[in-house]
Amino acid sequence: MSIQNKYNEFGKKIVEKLRDENYKSYLKQNKLPREISLEEYYKLPRNNEYDPSLQKIDDERFEFINSLSNKQKAQLDKLILKTLDESAYNLLRTIEEDFFTKKSIGLTYEGKSLEEIYGEFLSGSFFGEYFLWIGKFSGYGGYQY
């Protein structure tokens, strides 16, 4: 197995957990405001058991997303992906930068510590590999600038 393929499962898991699951949750939460009008939203039945402060947050989010133009919604989507990618990058960079200190967050893959294998990554770094992985494995495309 080539080194390029050796870490595919690891990369898929990293992308799935640090990017795709979070972005999927964001899209799910913002689906309704993209489908119905503000008037239709406020005609929907309300759950009387739902905490009013949480309902207010939901209402404000709906109003915000619903008020955006399609172009603005597309830019917001890209911004959310960019933020997820930068957060993942910063976490992975921190892990790699602290490999040889007692303050490191440890990761293993197939029983080997990340410190033992990161030199085998195509990009030459754990955090750099993330950008290759999202382009290859993410269901939401590559890095958003």
N, C-alpha and C positions, 0 to 999 in steps of 0.2 A: 504494500500500500504506500503510495507516495505521501510525503509530508503534507502536501497540499490537501489530500483527502483524509489524512490521519486524524485531524482535529475537527472534521465536519460536524460530528455529533455534539461535541463540546461547543462549537460556535453556534450551532442551531439552538442549543439550550440557553446560551447567554443572550442571544438575540430575542428568543421567545420570552424570557423572563424579564429582561431589562428594557425591552422596546415594544414588541408586538402585543403582549397582554395588556400593557398600560394604554397603548394607543387604541386598542380595540375597546377598552372600557370608556375612553374618552369619546370615541365615535358613537358608542351605544348611548351614552348619556346625552349626546347632542343630536341624536337622530330625530326625535319628535319636533324640536324647534325648526328643523329643516323641512318638515313635512306638512305642518298645519299652521294656521294663522294664530295670532295672539287672541283673537276673539274666540276661535274654536277651542283654544287651550283653556280659557277661563270658563268655558261651558262644560268641560269635562268634570265628572263627579270627583269630589274631594273625599279623602279618607279622614274622618273626624278623629281617628286615633293617632294620626301623624302629628308629630311635634310641630306646632305653628312656626317656630323659628327655623326649622328645617324646610318647611313648606315655603317660607319666605325666600330662603336661599334658592330652592328649586325654581320658584317663580322668577326671581331676578336673573338666574342663569338662562331660563327659557327666553325671557324678554331680550336679554343681551344677544344671544345667538340668533334669535328670530329677527332682530333689527339689522343684522349685518347683510350687506350685499353678497352675492355669490363670490365675487372677487375677494372680499374681505374674509369670508368663511374659508376660502382656499388658502389665504395667507395665514389665517389662524391655525389651520390644520398643519401647515408647514412649520409654523413656530412651535407648535406642541411637539412635533416630531424632532425638531432641532433641539428643543429643551430636553427631551428624553435622551437623545443621543449624547448631548453634552454631559448630562448627569451620569450616564453609563460610562462615558469616556473618563470622566473625573474619578469615578469609583475604581475603574480598572487601572487607571494611571496610579492612583494612590496605593492600590494593592502592589503593583509592580515596583514603585519607588521605595516601598518599605519592605521588600523581600528579605533583606538581610539584617533587619532590625527586629528587636523583640516586640515591636509595636505593629507588626504586619498582620493583616487579615489573611488567613490561609485559605487556599483553594487547592483542591486535588482533582485530577482527571485520571481515571483508570488506575487509581492507587498511587499515582505519582504527584508530588507537589508541583505546583505551578513554577516554583523556582527551578525545578529540574528540567522543565520542558519549554519554557518560554523562548529560549534561544532557537527552537525549531520552527517558530512561527514565521510565515512568509514575510511579514512586515518587519520582523526583527524585534517586535515588542508586543506585549499582551494588549495594551490599549490601542495600538495601531491596528492590530488584527481585527478589532471590533468593526472598523469601517469596511474592511474587506468582507466580514461576515454579514453585515447588514445588507450590503449590495447583493450578496449571494443568497441569503436565507430569509430576509424579512419579507413578509407579505405586503409591506407598505413602501417598497422602493428603497432607494439609497438615501444617503445623508441629504438633508434639506438645508440649504444655505440661507 
